[in-house]
Each structure stands twice: as structure tokens, then as C-alpha cells.
């Protein structure tokens, strides 16, 4: 397939900037977002899982109506066995309704609209030899030219996505806490510092590096006040007939039922991540996105947080969709498109390599999810899970989502307070690199290990 054809396909799939600005008013499903905000021990800012009210446009909050015709470009690009493996072992491990995706010997029938009973039929290639090229703008590792051993990442396009927002936005995101008079811990600032340390190291090894976020400010032009009306309608639709305008007390258990709290979620989670996806998919076109995060355990009152001895590491890839998520037309479309792009084939060995290198660098044990209700462990390292997060689903290239360290662990808190520095220092009685360099070095070693082998 010619590169111009690939670009046209990408443009067919991509949301334009105008569409991105207008998505606020294109959904028809409503949900109380707090019902699905995960505040368990993983403490991740995960993709929220909206249950859309059944309607003509059965799409997720701020989602876009899917362009099912794009899947025509993937006809005869995958065999029956590979498609069935990815459905059963990666993307739909929790099952799915029988009418959503029906896998036959030569085709898969995919529901596009339940109300009108419309389906898309995907044809399978008879065997691997007869598979047509997969259309995509990103490049698989073994298609890159053999690299100079001193520059194993030469030509690789990497986008760094420092998770969350920093500065004044951290409190709103609930990614902020403070112990006594110590400087506050803001996850968005920590991830940006890691990215800024990692970027020049990647460039020295030949990579072409871009930033999805390179300041504490949001990418989206929207702000919480832009979502007040939508937040009010969401709450009313979900049984709060007269929602309060504001959060009166941060520790109020009913704060999720206020317009302010809901509008802030719509801003920093939905609008921000979807806007980042527009940037990745229409401007940056990377071969890989590294989503950089820190983990945490529940800390209670952020002004008097609970510190813990727990500390761990894990990485996430897209997959393990819940049945409710697959009922939404846009999420089902995005899953199928991602499956057909074969991003997972590139993500898994890379994630295992990064996980192994980070485990060696940090000496952290693997995180164990308390349940398997939304995750599926994959790979061989013991550190990698499949999970359906908004960023990993919407970024149209391989994505590895890093979740090392528990920010409110006694050890990590001490490392964060020590700041960034060269060499090692004694922190909590142990000689350590700065936590930011330790993080960056682990990611870098994993990338070197993977691409040095994959490009031969």
C-alpha cells in the first residue's frame, strides 16, 4: 500500500480539530461518572466506563460517532485464527454479547447499530501468506532499518505523554497531597519531570521525540465551566433531580452529585485525554506513545494523608474490555480498529522488556489487582496487564502505560522530597538515584533491550 493511501486512511479515521471542539454536544448517553471512578488501591485515573442510555447514537461521553466504513481498508488483512485469538485472549476476555461480534469461518460479523440492526462484515485472509498489508502510519519495529548499535532507537518516533496535569490543576484532579509543611506532591509535575529527563536520553540514542504535554497546562481549550450544562443533564438523567452547584466539602461523600465535580471530571479526564488523542493522531503520528504515570494507594485527606509501606510497579496495554463498554458503538469500533492494526503485537514484547528493566532498576514487586473484573494479566514478565483506558484506546499506535511507585509510600515520598540530583544519595538509609532518573533509566533500558533485538 502506498504511503498516500495510508495517510488518506488515517485522515478518514481521525477527528478533525473542529470535530474535537464540537464533541461535547454529539453524545446522547448520560451517566453519573462517579459510579465508575476507580478509587481502589490501584488509585489510577482510569477510563470511566459510561453506560449510555440506549439511543440512536449509542456512544460514550464526549465520544464521536464511529466511521465504520474505515474498516473496509482492513479487509483480508487478518486470518480467522489470529482474529479469534485477539478477541478471546486480549480484548474481550470478560465475554461479550453474542450479537456484537460473530466469528464465522471466513468472516466476522460486527454489530454497528443495534436499533437499526446494521452490521459490518469483515473478510478473513485464507492464511498468513495471503494477508494484505495492514494500513497504518506507525511502523513496526522489524520494519525499521538496522540501527547503529550505539543508536538503537535511530529514526524511531516516540511521543511522551506525561500523565495528568500539574500546578494549579493537581488539586482538582485529586492527584495532590501534602505532608505537614513539605512541598506538595503533584503527580502531573512528577511525570513531566520524568519526561524531560527521558527525552534527551532518547534523542542521544537516535529517537525523534515529541511531547503530548510539555507544561502543567491542559491541552484542551475547554474548561470546567464549559461542561456545566452537560454535567447537570448527566446528574438529572441519573436520578439527581436538583443537583447542587458546588462541592461544599472535599470530604463530602456526595460531592460526586454536584455539578462542579462532574464538570471537572468532564474537563480533565474526558476532554483533556480526547484532545491529546487528536494531537497524537493528526499531528504527531508516533511509532510509540509512552504514557508516564505514578501510582498511589488511597491517602484519605490530602492535607493529612495516610502514608503506607506498600510500593509496587505495573504496566498497562489496551484490552480486557468490559461487556458494558462493548455495548457502546464507539468503544466497540475503536476496539476492532485497534485489534486490526495489530498494535498489541508490538506493545506486548515492548512492555515486557520495559517492565523487566524497570523492575531491575527500582527493585519493585509487581502490583496485583485485587480482582480481575477489569484486567487481564498478559505477557511473561508478571508486571503487565491489559485494561481498557481512554488513552490506550484512542491513541492510534502502540501505547505502553507505565505505573511505577506508590506516591504516598514512605519510601517514595522520601525519594520525591529529595528531588532530582546526579549520582546517588542516601534516602531512607539506602543509596538511590533520584526517583526521576531511576524511572527514566528503567524505561530507557527496556527500550534499548527491545529495539536492539527487534530491529535485527
Secondary structure, DSSP 8 states (H G I E B T S, - for coil): --HHHHHHHHHHHS--HHHHHHGGGS------GGGG---STT-----------SSSS---TT-----GGGGGGGTTSSBHHHHHHHIIIII-TT---TTTEEE-SSEEEEEEETTTTEEEEEE-BSSGGG------SS--GGGS----GGGTTTT-EEEEEE-S--GGGHHHHT-EE--TTS--EEHHHHHHHHHHHHHHHHHHTT-EEEES--SSS-SSS--GGGGHHHHHHHHHHTT-TT-BSS-S-TT-TTGGGBHHHHHHHIIIIIIHHHHHHHHIIIII--SEEEEEEEE----SSTTS---BS---EEEEES----HHHHTSHHHHHHHHHHHHHTHHHHHHHHHHHHHHHHHHHH---B---S--SS-EE-SSSS-EEE---HHHHHSSSEEEEEEEEETTBHHHHHHHHH---SS-EEETTEEE--HHHHHHHHHHHHHHHHHHHHT-
